[in-house]
């Protein structure tokens, strides 16, 4: 009896086109007569290359064609639901919709089995105070309780949020308890083992900007340094400015990386973004 090929799991993907490419190559390798034309005929598309056009990013999937693709890919109900949400997540053009469908992906039971830390990773990247707590737990005065954290973090968080944060940080391997029972950071710099998605980074930066907006009027001038520059530059200088900012961040990290007894936690934010764009049409 021939050995049955292992089925490619849709739950291992956060890009539906990448899944389609891998699925097609595997099917091409294991099925006789398999082709783009065969797939299009099976799904009922008039164009023989429609599958390839979608796979290569030249076409998007509509809601009508989505149902045909689920059947064409031989997906069961759970897999089909995940694929549909993945398509809507990948194709969403607005941040709020992307976040909505990403959260629906995280609710998949199968995803939790295959990538159990993904939800914690999303929550860590999307919430500002987790990184603060990661710095506070190595304070010499930290007694290991959520109460101690709640008394020191401002703006305030709840006891449940502090306890959940400690849980997430341990799950992700960002902090651990030593033999003496005290928490310590698993590494001096942040490494969760999984790259954050663009959405997770957007959530984090939006949260930081909202936090700055809330806290700026409340912090005495002697405790803050806020500045902004509006610059007129050539377009080709933007990569050079970004590189300078990266070098500055690395210099700051090197400066504080050996400090194992922090007394306060600060957040350093730098923003560089365009305030102009090329005109889309001629002004009449």
HELIX and SHEET records of a PDB file:
HELIX    1   1 UNK A   10  UNK A   12  5                                   3    
HELIX    2   2 UNK A   16  UNK A   30  1                                  15    
HELIX    3   3 UNK A   36  UNK A   43  1                                   8    
HELIX    4   4 UNK A   50  UNK A   55  1                                   6    
HELIX    5   5 UNK A   63  UNK A   72  1                                  10    
HELIX    6   6 UNK A   77  UNK A   91  1                                  15    
HELIX    7   7 UNK A   95  UNK A  106  1                                  12    
HELIX    8   8 UNK A  109  UNK A  114  1                                   6    
HELIX    9   9 UNK A  118  UNK A  126  1                                   9    
HELIX   10  10 UNK A  129  UNK A  136  1                                   8    
HELIX   11  11 UNK A  146  UNK A  152  1                                   7    
HELIX   12  12 UNK A  159  UNK A  171  1                                  13    
HELIX   13  13 UNK A  198  UNK A  215  1                                  18    
HELIX   14  14 UNK A  216  UNK A  218  5                                   3    
HELIX   15  15 UNK A  221  UNK A  223  5                                   3    
HELIX   16  16 UNK A  235  UNK A  237  5                                   3    
HELIX   17  17 UNK A  238  UNK A  256  1                                  19    
SHEET    1   A 2 UNK A 175  UNK A 177  0                                        
SHEET    2   A 2 UNK A 183  UNK A 185 -1                                        
END                                                                             
